[in-house]
Amino acid sequence: MSEVIDKAFSERLKDNLQPTEQGSTYLKPQDMEWKPSQFEGIEIKVLYENKQLGEMTCLLRWQPGTTLPFHKHPEIEQSYVISGSFSDHDGICRAGEFVWRKPESQHETHSAEGCTILAIYRKPNIFKNSAGFDAENKKQIKTNRPPASAQGY
């Protein structure tokens, strides 16, 4: 068995393959500063962003009681909860759990206890009055309220 593995490895290297210099970007999120997002109560660390394509991978830290306003996902959105929990009309995602949203899906999200999540976007969320996370160019939107569904809307 070992000979088969060694032969396969040798076959891959016979073309004198060379790794791409500077092809990997390493980050230390623990050394990065949390920055305010456009939404009050939600801070962000951008790990990867391609503004031209609309792609973003980021860490989001939600304060307890924060509700992200109703929005649409133009593409798939993926979220892994590192700590705490957040929820929408379909359920709750707790620490160590993962949720993804279908393209064109719409909802609002709430975190009663606060949370930290890793979020991966192919395109920015679309909100009624804004899009994406751009606190530098927009006034923060207040989010410290119960979800609309809890208010009987």
Summary of the structure (lengths in Angstrom):
residues: 153
radius of gyration: 19.8
end to end distance: 64.2
largest distance: 67.4
contacts: 383
relative contact order: 0.22
helix: 12%
strand: 42%
